Amino acid sequence: MKAVLKALHLSSEYLDNLENRAKSAEIVGRPTYINAPAETILDRLLGKYDYGDGRKEQDPNYMIFSSRGCNYPDRIFGKWFLSQFRRWGLVKGAPDYAGVVNRVMRPEIYLEAMKELGVTPKVADLPKFTLWDGTTFDSKDPEKYAHSFPVNSMAEA
């Protein structure tokens, strides 16, 4: 597991160097991976969006991989994923949010792996976050969040 986390970190650092993105786009664009033109992938990696309807946008927060701490397995995101599984009926009844997340999201293994690489990540578990639509996910009550949507496919046990 630590070897995978180390590889993820090193590849993220590699991608954060903008000079490496063209080659990376060419590789992942191959038919054995994404099967898309390298230019299309590169534009996304650089935050260049063409919506095909005349709108074009340069995202100032284009994809950054290692420097934003995005590889850290923050347990709040595991709880959010489970709340979505609950909302859409992919699990019946309320899951053991904390139990499942504590078995799957393992920040202690991540931190050990980073220490072995000599990396000190600047991370902290978030207690809550606000999504693009203005809703706030609070990790203390993921079941309440799952039930907060009028559109759902809730399934009871």
C-alpha positions in Angstrom: 0.0 0.0 0.0 2.8 2.5 0.9 4.5 1.8 -2.4 1.3 2.8 -4.3 1.0 5.9 -2.2 4.6 6.8 -2.9 4.1 6.3 -6.6 1.0 8.4 -6.6 2.8 11.2 -4.8 5.8 11.1 -7.2 3.6 11.0 -10.3 1.6 13.9 -8.9 4.8 15.9 -8.4 5.8 15.0 -12.0 2.5 16.2 -13.3 2.7 19.4 -11.3 5.7 20.4 -13.5 3.9 21.9 -16.5 6.8 20.9 -18.7 5.8 17.2 -18.2 2.1 17.6 -19.1 2.4 17.3 -22.9 4.2 14.0 -22.7 1.8 12.7 -20.0 -1.2 13.7 -22.2 0.3 11.8 -25.1 0.7 8.7 -23.0 -2.7 8.6 -21.4 -4.4 9.6 -24.6 -3.3 6.3 -26.2 -6.1 3.8 -27.1 -5.0 1.5 -24.3 -5.9 4.2 -21.7 -8.3 7.1 -22.5 -8.2 6.9 -26.3 -8.5 10.6 -26.8 -6.4 13.2 -28.6 -3.4 14.3 -26.6 -4.3 18.0 -27.3 -7.7 17.6 -25.7 -6.2 16.0 -22.6 -3.4 18.6 -22.4 -5.9 21.4 -22.6 -7.8 20.0 -19.6 -4.5 19.5 -17.7 -3.8 23.2 -18.3 -7.3 24.4 -17.4 -8.3 25.3 -20.9 -11.9 24.6 -21.5 -13.8 24.8 -24.8 -17.5 24.1 -24.2 -18.1 23.7 -28.0 -20.8 26.4 -28.0 -18.5 29.3 -28.4 -17.6 29.6 -24.7 -14.0 29.2 -23.8 -12.5 29.5 -20.3 -9.1 29.5 -18.7 -9.5 28.0 -15.2 -7.2 29.8 -12.8 -7.3 26.7 -10.5 -6.3 24.2 -13.2 -5.3 20.8 -12.2 -2.6 20.7 -9.5 -1.9 17.3 -8.1 0.6 17.2 -5.2 0.9 20.8 -3.9 -2.8 21.0 -2.8 -2.7 17.9 -0.7 -5.2 16.2 -2.9 -3.7 12.8 -2.4 -4.3 12.9 1.4 -7.1 10.4 2.3 -9.2 12.8 4.2 -12.0 10.8 5.9 -14.6 13.5 5.3 -14.6 12.6 1.6 -15.1 9.0 2.3 -18.2 9.9 4.4 -19.4 12.1 1.6 -19.1 9.3 -0.9 -21.0 7.0 1.4 -23.7 9.7 1.8 -24.1 9.7 -2.0 -24.3 5.9 -2.1 -27.0 6.2 0.5 -28.8 9.0 -1.3 -29.0 7.1 -4.5 -30.0 3.8 -3.0 -26.7 2.0 -3.5 -26.8 0.9 0.1 -29.8 -0.1 2.1 -30.2 1.6 5.5 -27.7 3.9 7.1 -24.2 2.5 6.6 -21.7 2.6 9.4 -20.1 5.8 8.1 -17.3 6.0 10.5 -16.5 2.3 10.6 -16.3 1.9 6.8 -14.3 5.1 6.3 -11.9 4.2 9.1 -11.2 0.9 7.4 -10.8 2.4 3.9 -9.4 5.9 4.3 -6.1 5.4 6.1 -4.3 8.7 6.6 -1.8 7.1 9.0 -0.5 4.8 6.2 -0.3 7.8 3.8 1.6 9.9 6.4 4.0 6.9 7.0 4.7 6.7 3.2 5.3 10.4 2.9 7.7 10.3 5.9 9.6 7.5 4.1 9.9 9.8 1.1 11.0 12.7 3.3 7.8 14.7 2.5 5.9 16.5 5.2 2.5 17.1 3.8 0.5 20.1 5.0 -2.9 18.4 5.7 -5.6 18.5 8.2 -8.9 16.6 8.4 -11.8 18.9 7.4 -14.8 18.9 9.7 -17.1 20.2 6.9 -17.0 21.7 3.4 -19.3 23.6 1.0 -20.0 22.2 -2.4 -20.4 24.1 -5.7 -24.2 24.3 -5.2 -23.9 26.0 -1.8 -24.8 22.9 0.3 -22.5 22.1 3.2 -21.5 18.6 4.1 -20.8 18.1 7.8 -18.9 15.0 8.6 -20.6 14.7 12.0 -23.9 13.9 10.4 -23.6 12.3 7.0 -27.0 10.6 7.3 -28.7 13.9 7.7 -27.0 15.2 4.6 -28.1 12.1 2.6 -31.7 12.7 3.7 -31.5 16.5 2.9 -32.2 16.1 -0.8 -35.7 16.0 -2.2 -34.4 14.0 -5.1 -33.1 10.6 -4.0 -33.5 6.8 -4.3 -33.3 6.0 -0.6 -33.6 2.4 0.3 -34.3 1.3 3.8 -32.9 -1.9 5.2 
